[in-house]
Amino acid sequence: MTKKATLLWIDLEMTGLSPADDRILEVAAIATDWDFTEIARYEAVKKVGPALMKKRMVGEFWEKFSDVRDALMTQNETGKNGRTVENELLEFVQTHFAADDKILLAGNSIHQDRKFIENEWPRLNETLHYRMLDVSAWKVVFDGKYGKKFAKPNAHRALDDIQGSIQELEYYLQKVKK
């Protein structure tokens, strides 16, 4: 029997932060148990219209991370349509999570990613629990109350960022006494 996951860690890279105007470019998902042991992973590039990318991927953030912008634009040529990516994510979920459970979404500032999931992948959204495990909340508490900061690299690539989120939560949990 395949071990069933309990957490669906997701990170999205988008053209910007507006779910109404921007689009998902890249997704990474890691299914883990409560010990954060990786059970499976999924990655995909979602194809976005080049004109939209050029229009939306401007400003201070994209100038600062121009190498990331250029890499995302280059890989877009090999991307899959959004429906295909959603279908693959649904298959990933069906394979690695218990059939009757709503799935707990986890990540850094995961509420923002969730808005994009709601907008672009409504069938995936229906499988998700209303509660989410947001590492950002831990970050705020440990920085504000204890002055503890996790040195997470800002790769701004989906797989690197989601692996960093898991490591960050493990860091905070090591600070909590049993």
Secondary structure, DSSP 8 states (H G I E B T S, - for coil): ----BSEEEEEEEESSS-TTT--EEEEEEEEE-TT--EEEEEEEEB---HHHHHHHS-SHHHHHTHHHHHHHHHHGGG-B-HHHHHHHHHHHHHHHB-TTS-EEEEETTHHHHHHHHHHH-HHHHHTEEEEEEEHHHHHHHHHHHH----------SHHHHHHHHHHHHHHHHHHS--
